[in-house]
Amino acid sequence: MNHAGMKQSMSRVAHCIDNGPMEGFWGILKRERYYGYKFTDREKLIQAISNYIAYYNNGRLQRRLSVMTPMQFHDHYLKAA
């Protein structure tokens, strides 16, 4: 696989459900930062994705995480452990 420039899937063999959270994330990213925007070059698209990932992890509150960002929830979890 490496000689072809490919990476192995993150999911376990015969467990397609493992990929669900990532598929959900990419759906949110496309809905919130891709559809309706026009990117004129690859670098601007890469920068938009990078900025969105930083926002998603550190600024986007999520109800399923007790109205915290993913990083706040992670820190809260570590303190409780």
C-alpha positions as CSV (number, residue, x, y, z in Angstrom):
1,M,0.0,0.0,0.0
2,N,2.8,2.5,0.9
3,H,4.4,2.2,-2.6
4,A,1.0,3.3,-4.1
5,G,0.8,6.3,-1.8
6,M,-2.3,5.0,0.1
7,K,-3.1,4.8,3.8
8,Q,-5.0,2.0,5.5
9,S,-8.5,2.7,6.6
10,M,-9.0,3.6,10.3
11,S,-11.8,1.1,10.7
12,R,-11.4,-2.5,11.8
13,V,-12.0,-5.3,9.3
14,A,-15.7,-6.1,8.9
15,H,-16.7,-3.2,11.2
16,C,-17.9,-0.5,8.8
17,I,-19.6,1.3,11.7
18,D,-16.2,2.4,13.0
19,N,-16.0,5.0,10.2
20,G,-19.4,6.6,11.2
21,P,-18.0,9.4,13.4
22,M,-15.6,10.5,10.7
23,E,-18.3,10.4,8.1
24,G,-20.5,12.5,10.3
25,F,-17.7,15.0,10.8
26,W,-17.0,15.4,7.1
27,G,-20.7,15.9,6.5
28,I,-20.8,18.7,9.0
29,L,-17.7,20.3,7.6
30,K,-19.1,20.2,4.0
31,R,-22.5,21.6,5.2
32,E,-21.0,24.4,7.3
33,R,-17.8,25.4,5.3
34,Y,-17.9,23.9,1.8
35,Y,-21.4,24.1,0.2
36,G,-22.1,27.6,-0.8
37,Y,-18.5,28.7,-0.8
38,K,-16.3,29.0,-3.9
39,F,-12.7,28.0,-3.6
40,T,-10.4,29.3,-6.4
41,D,-7.4,27.2,-5.6
42,R,-6.3,24.2,-3.6
43,E,-4.4,26.1,-1.0
44,K,-7.5,28.2,-0.1
45,L,-9.5,25.0,0.3
46,I,-6.8,23.4,2.5
47,Q,-6.7,26.5,4.6
48,A,-10.5,26.6,5.0
49,I,-10.5,22.9,6.1
50,S,-7.6,23.5,8.5
51,N,-9.4,26.5,10.0
52,Y,-12.6,24.7,10.3
53,I,-11.0,21.7,12.1
54,A,-9.5,24.2,14.7
55,Y,-12.9,25.8,15.1
56,Y,-14.7,22.5,15.4
57,N,-12.4,21.3,18.1
58,N,-12.0,24.6,20.1
59,G,-15.0,26.8,19.3
60,R,-18.0,24.8,18.2
61,L,-20.3,23.9,21.1
62,Q,-22.0,20.6,20.8
63,R,-25.2,19.5,22.6
64,R,-24.1,15.9,22.7
65,L,-21.0,16.9,24.6
66,S,-23.0,18.8,27.4
67,V,-22.7,22.1,25.4
68,M,-18.9,22.0,25.4
69,T,-16.4,22.0,22.6
70,P,-14.7,18.6,21.9
71,M,-11.5,19.9,23.6
72,Q,-13.4,21.2,26.6
73,F,-15.2,17.9,26.9
74,H,-11.8,16.0,26.6
75,D,-10.2,18.1,29.3
76,H,-13.3,17.7,31.5
77,Y,-13.1,13.9,31.0
78,L,-9.4,13.8,31.9
79,K,-9.9,15.8,35.1
80,A,-12.7,13.4,36.1
81,A,-10.6,10.3,35.5
